[in-house]
């Protein structure tokens, strides 16, 4: 069988609520633009640089004109003509300087425009790349959100390796049915074996039996004492082993207080009972019936007519004679008579055990359920409980060790058993490496001392009794806080069919580009200079004045618009219509219910299927609030 960890419940783990935030949009990239201020500054620089050239060109041109006019008005034309030529050459040189500065200014403006356009193209490509990266990250985030939404909200609570036993206190019959199904169903699915000893008289294993039958298994179910004739538990034991089992059964079936041991029972001398039973079984021969054992005990105790048992075929005349001479008269006889009377009174309910003939070819089964019938007597059920546990303990002690938890033994209502019986079955399961689940309705002192003892985990379900709740809170510790989640699941079906078909498809593209640019330049100027002079001459006094102002302004605007789009659409459909009268719904709501501290009042109002599980680990004791509802396994499988 496959070795899988022991699952004792399911733990709620939030998925979508803890998902990461979506990626942030990329920051806008500053796109370079042609700066009008820079252009004005360059124009001023160029004007300042070309001002001497312009002034020189104007001055030399004016001088050349005056000299040329003078050469034409006088006879000494050679010097004035030569001066006019020199002034013309200087005017050309100054004009060349002005033109060169203008070319430099125009080239600088063109270079700046090219730089701005190149930088803008790079920045636009960078922004587009960032937008593509953001789109890729956003889609990846959407995929992660989808994975988080489909993540299993309920994870199994698995016991670590080395755990031999689970002790559960509290709960109701419905709680135990859910817990046992949660623990046993994975074992059966993995090919393991499950043995259920139901001492509650409440048919707790009914759900597990139905699940096993639905999976194709053939469980063996005994409802005692009605099915005692076909019960094979303990059949075929040797004389010493059967005497040991019957002696332990008689001692445990005696009147004793909860949690007591055989040493506390004055009538329960197990060693003496075992010796007496071994001698009786030695007379009866191999594989005797339990009815024959009780008949021999009646003969020893001088109860009734021994010949009636001989006529019934329970004893032979030879066996009756051997039993009569087994003990000598005197004090020993009185002790034997008393012990035989006690044994027969406690074991007589087992007379039908194994009376029916076993089937010729018994079918193998991996699920065995032995349950007590609530319609039987209280004393009889107490004896049946003792026998079932004692016989199961002996069978486990004789079994070869297997894989951990490949065989699971569930004892429900274990508070009815004596403490030493609990210790014996716990040790037997540990030696055979079988998993053991002990469920207690109450927490008496003997049970409290054994909760979690050894390599065991313990859990607490709803505890109605205040004393039990206080004891459980002390064992857990009141500083722990848990969150209770609530799930609502509504399942149903709805069928409404219509018939028809359609197909449409549309596609279209559109693209537009708009570019506009405007530029305005205005210049205006006036120059002023004031000067006053008084002179003597043919014109008398004179005053002269001049003024000039220079103003310059430049404005530029540019806009580019690009619009491109592709529109496409496709729709198709197929529908069927049929009159069918069935409808239902399906919905699931998962929400956080409340928080709780481990206090006695909180333990008294735990949800029906909730269980606080505690087990030791290398880093310390771990506490988990688990839900034992077996239906949660389907939720985990759906979202896995």
Order of alpha helices (4+ residues) and beta strands (2+ residues): beta-alpha-alpha-beta-beta-alpha-beta-alpha-beta-alpha-alpha-alpha-alpha-alpha-alpha-beta-alpha-beta-alpha-beta-alpha-beta-alpha-beta-beta-beta-beta-alpha-beta-beta-alpha
